Amino acid sequence: MANPEHLALARNGSKSINAFASQTPRVALDLTGADLTEMDLRDCDLQEGNLAGVNLTGADLRNARLGGANLEGAILRDADARGTGLHRANLQGADFRGIKMDPIGTGHQLMCMSPKTFANARWDRERLEEIMNALNLNRDWQIRYEILPKG
């Protein structure tokens, strides 16, 4: 369950969140399970925050900093995450279908590739193809793949 004070900050928007982050750099926001559907969280500093199970459907996350955040089981369907940093974020079980992101490998979208990036996460086929194409930039090896729906 989200920390009520942190949830109030999130509902007040980017300025409140960023002021809190700069004043209390050792305290990570706990927004566990919060409903932040369609919230304007542009430019927010949510690094290292606990956003497990948070609903960010349709949220504006442009240029947000989510590095090291726990997004396990989060719903980011149709969110706008262009320019958002996901470096070291736990993405396990998150739903990214319909998310708007910068192309992987352009320098704007940082994401660690680990089992937590894919374990039970739901990605659109196009995003998975983009990730595989970025991996194929390796000059010594080529990954050949076919993406098929399960079942």
PyMOL commands that set and color helices and strands:
alter all, ss='L'
color gray80, all
select helices_A, chain A and resi 4-12+14-23+115-118+125-135
alter helices_A, ss='H'
color red, helices_A
deselect
rebuild
show_as cartoon
